[in-house]
Amino acid sequence: MPIRAFSAELPIWVDEEVAASRADLGTDEGRMRLLNRLAERNVAEGSGGPFSALAVRSGSGEVVAAGVNLVLASGLSSMHAEVVTISITQARLGTWDLGSLDDPLELWVNWRPCAMCYGATLWSGVRGLVVAGDGPELEVLTGFDEGPMREDWAQQFEDRGISVRVGVLTDEAVAVFERYAANPDKVVYNATLTDGS
């Protein structure tokens, strides 16, 4: 029988980490510290790579949802942290347009989105994107291929009404990637590509 459905389940420990951090989530640094903890724990739990995201109400600062990369746990290459977080948020709030709310949402991520998550973020309706960093460190340290990102990626978001902020606890995010790179059991799940020969 053909498969007509698929799913991915967020581990319960993600909500536990958010609850444990609740008192610290009112600050930019507190939110990014949570993202770095989630990214590191995600690797330790074997769910996926060192990537995490938050959906945050831009006015009140309330964290609506958190997500982590679930590629390894789900066996689905699209289950990056941004896609997981956007999807969980849309399901919780019952809307595909996260910018249509009275208090529109921002997406917080522990590094600049890859090519796939760039598109997912654009179409989600979020009104802001906050990332720890956007340089080459992620690819250089971890070996992950982030895809053919535009040089003007941030301006493209801005042109579509999505504010972009880069540089919250960048060094701490890089330290997470450095520890991942040093892990002899790390899994780098880039797709297998051939040159056609």
N, C-alpha and C positions, 0 to 999 in steps of 0.2 A: 504494500500500500504506500502511495507517495506521502511524503511528509508535507503537511500544509501549515505547520505552525513551528515557531521556535521561541525560546525564552532564555533569559538570563536572570539570575537571582542575586541581588545585592546581599553580601554576607551581613549577618546580624551585628558583627563587631563594628561595622561602619557607624551604625546608629549609636552604639555604645560609646565609641570614641567622640562623636559629636556631643552626646549628653555629658560626658566627662569634661568636655572643653567649654561647656555652655557659658561659664562666667568670663571666659577670655575672648568670646566671639564678637564683642562689641568694638574691637579695634582691627585695623588692617593687619597688624602684625599677628594678632591672635588667630585670625582666620587663616593666614598663610602658615602659621605654625601648625595648625590643625591639618592643613593640606599636606605639609611635609611629613607629619606623623602618619597620616593615612597612606601616603605613597610608600613609605618605608614598611609599614605593617603589611601592605598589600603584597609586597615581595615575600615577606616572611611567611605569610599565610598561603602563598602559592597561587593566588588568584590571577595575577597578571604582572605587568611591569610597574615601575615606580611612578605611577601617575594617578592623580586625583583631581576632583573638581567639586565646587560648591555652587549652588544656586542661592543667591542672596537678594532680598528685597532692597532696592536701591535707596529708598527713603528711610525705612525703619532699621535696616541692617539685619533683619531676621534671616537666619539660615533656614531655607525651605527644604533643601535636600542636599545630600552629599553623595558622591559616587566615586568609584575607583575603576581602574582598568580591569575588565573581566575576560580578556581574550583567552587566557589559559583555562580559567574555570569553566567558561562557556563553550570553548572551541569555535567561537565566532570572531572573525577578524575585525568586525565593526564595533565591538564592544569596548571602545576606548572610554576613558573616564568622562570626557565631555559628552559623548553620546549617551552613556549610561545616566549621567546626572540630568541632562536635558530630558531624556525619556521618563525618568522617575518623576521629575518635577511636573512635566506635562500630565502624566497619569494622576498624580496627587491633586493637581489643581484643575484637572478636567478641561484643559485648553492646549491647543497646539501653538498658540501665539503668546509667548511669555512677555511680550511688550504691551499687551492689551489690558493688563491689570491696572487697578488704581495705583498700585505701588509696583511699577515694572521691575523686572529682575535683571540682575547682573550675573555673569558667570565668572567665577574665580577659579584659576587653574594654576598648578605648580610649574608650568612652563607654557610658552607659546603653543597654540594648537598646531597639530600636523595638518597636512593638506585635507584629509577627510573631515577632521573636526572643525577646520576653518569653515567649510561649507555648512556643516551641521549647526555651527554657532550662528552664521549669517541667517539661516532659515528658521531658527528657533524663536526669533522675536526678542531676544534679550536686548536690553538697552545699554549694557556696558560689559566690558571684558577687562578683568584685572589678572595680570600674570606676574609670576615671580621674575621671569626673565625671558629674553627672546634671542639670545645669541647662539653660537654654534656649540656651546658646551654640552648640551644634551646629546647630540649626535656623536660628537667627538668622544665623550666619556663612555657612553653606553653602547654605541654601535647601532642604535635604532635609526631607521630611515624615515625621516619625517615627510618625505615627498617633495614635490616641486612647488615650494611656497613662493609666492610673489614677494619681490623686494618691498613693495608698497602695501603689504598686507594690512598694517594698522590703518593706513589712510583709507583703504577700501572699506574697512569697518566704519571709520569716522564718516565717510561719504554716505553711508547708509544709516546714519543716526545712532551708531553704536560707539559709545565712548571707549577709549582704550587707555589703560594705565599699565605701565611696565615698571618693574623694579621694586617689588615688595619682598624683602628678605631674600634677595637673589643669592647671596652667598650660602644661606642655609639650604636652598633648593639645590644648588650645585653640589653641596656636601652630600646630599641624599644620592645624587647621581654618581658621585665618586665612590661611595660605599657600595652602590649597586655594581659598578664596574669592577670593584675588587672582589666581589662575590664569585667564587669558583662555580657555584651552582646556578648562576643567572641564566635566564633563557631570553635570547633576543629573537623574537618571532617575526622577523621581516619575511615577506613572501619570497619564495624561490623564483628567481627570474633567470631566464636564459637569453643568450644573444642570438638564438635561432640557428646556431651551428650544430 
